Amino acid sequence: MSLIESQEHRDLRTAVAALGKRYGRAYVTEAVRDGRHPDELWAEAGKLGYLGVNLPEEYGGGGRGMTELAIVLEELGAAGCPLLMMVVSPAICGTVIARFGTDAQKQRWLPGLAAGTLRMAFGITEPEAGSNSHRITTTARREGDGWVLNGRKVFISGVDVADATLIVGRTEDRATGKLKPCLFIVEREAPGFLKSPIPMELAAPEKQFELVFENVRLAGDALVGDEDAGLLQLFAGLNPERIMTAAFALGMARYALARAVDYARTRTVWREPIGAHQAVAHPLAQSHIEIELARLMMLKAAHLYDAGDDMGAGEAANMAKYAAADAAVRTVDQAVHTLGGNGLASEYGLASLLTAVRVTRIAPVSREMILNYVSHTTLGLPKSY
Ligand SMILES: Cc1cc2nc3c(=O)[nH]c(=O)nc-3n(C[C@H](O)[C@H](O)[C@H](O)COP(=O)(O)OP(=O)(O)OC[C@H]3O[C@@H](n4cnc5c(N)ncnc54)[C@H](O)[C@@H]3O)c2cc1C
């Protein structure tokens, strides 16, 4: 891995940035106001090969990796168009199916996920388990050649626009009776698959849902991968999720910082533009440094992941998500502050990012759970729970 970005990656950034700029923040703000998903941008990004850049070429993808997919998401965010569903559909679901799916599952899903014509949501969070995903109780019971799924999930994003949801459930080990994690594809129209939107105070186009599975009958091939290697397969999807959440946060942070810098350069209420005051300039400079540092860690995580080092990528992906979320939360807050009253005016499209970036500190894994991970796994400190 070189610390200096390759020409190919810089070209990818430039091309994606140009696409994002054509849509811009106003397009997303309008979609939020109209209660719809930014489908036109999604479709065009898919057509141009950006959504499936990480997926295998033989299934219509670009044959590259998480590094390139993270670049795409970061650049769209930096143009004011963060696409949360990229974290889920091509990054988690596409990766898991590409790595562990059967040929039939790959044929069924990957070309559509790569082109953006199919979308898949991802559901692991449960009301009672929360951050402790070992406590999930959504369970698949074998019945004939297939499965019967029962359980509940909360906060699952984008289920309304998704053709299916990849569900983390549990199956019973035939020999020991112990429950083990497994991944199931549940198609949108499956009978007994109930979805209710959760009212959220978020100004984002992606909505969150509570899901209930009431005796949902699944065919045998709804199971992705090996029933006995569930945890390993799950981790293969969770590292991309953290890397992409870092990219999602960093894109929004860059958008906000650029707006604040533009404003601070010209807004003049005394003799000099406000950006001449160090109380205004230094926090913006600090944000720039924090964004750059978090991005280095994100690229390290993506490179490790693309090189097949799932363990190494795990630590780096967690640290990148932590650093990017913190940088983004501070940057967006500072950007809003820099614009004074205009920071909260719709015209600048900044205040809506306050809640959007806040999500990256909570999901997919909270700041505290990352600190726990580093305390226990990296530093070898004892656990309190
Ligand atoms: C906008 C949004 C979109 C989401 N999209 C999805 C999705 O698509 N799919 C999906 O599966 N999930 C999704 N989630 C869920 C998200 O991953 C969870 O909210 C997150 O994992 C935290 O779980 P929780 O909300 O149950 O919080 P809890 O686990 O109840 O935690 C509450 C607080 O306690 C802290 N805490 C808990 N345990 C510890 C501990 N041991 N040590 C220190 N502090 C601790 C946490 O850090 C947190 O601050 C989404 C959430 C949001 C807000």
The ligand as an ORCA input file, in Angstrom:
! r2SCAN-3c Opt
* xyz 0 1
  C     -30.055      5.959     11.396
  C     -29.739      4.561     11.801
  C     -29.636      3.587     10.831
  C     -29.394      2.260     11.196
  N     -29.365      1.305     10.212
  C     -29.224      0.004     10.571
  C     -29.280     -1.033      9.574
  O     -29.457     -0.764      8.370
  N     -29.155     -2.320      9.981
  C     -28.966     -2.651     11.287
  O     -28.861     -3.846     11.578
  N     -28.913     -1.705     12.256
  C     -29.034     -0.394     11.933
  N     -28.976      0.582     12.903
  C     -28.858      0.198     14.295
  C     -27.510      0.529     14.924
  O     -26.515     -0.322     14.418
  C     -27.664      0.456     16.437
  O     -28.463      1.565     16.836
  C     -26.349      0.454     17.173
  O     -25.663     -0.747     16.943
  C     -26.510      0.651     18.683
  O     -27.444     -0.248     19.200
  P     -28.643      0.302     20.134
  O     -29.290      1.409     19.415
  O     -29.473     -0.838     20.553
  O     -27.911      0.924     21.397
  P     -27.565      0.198     22.766
  O     -26.828     -1.063     22.523
  O     -28.779      0.155     23.616
  O     -26.540      1.248     23.398
  C     -26.989      2.472     23.998
  C     -25.763      3.234     24.507
  O     -25.063      2.439     25.480
  C     -23.701      2.301     25.113
  N     -23.224      0.948     25.502
  C     -23.839     -0.244     25.296
  N     -23.070     -1.256     25.740
  C     -21.945     -0.686     26.246
  C     -20.761     -1.196     26.867
  N     -20.550     -2.511     27.035
  N     -19.805     -0.315     27.228
  C     -19.976      1.022     27.041
  N     -21.068      1.559     26.480
  C     -22.028      0.710     26.075
  C     -23.679      2.478     23.597
  O     -22.401      2.903     23.159
  C     -24.747      3.533     23.399
  O     -24.201      4.811     23.589
  C     -29.201      1.922     12.562
  C     -29.281      2.922     13.533
  C     -29.546      4.226     13.177
  C     -29.642      5.275     14.259
*
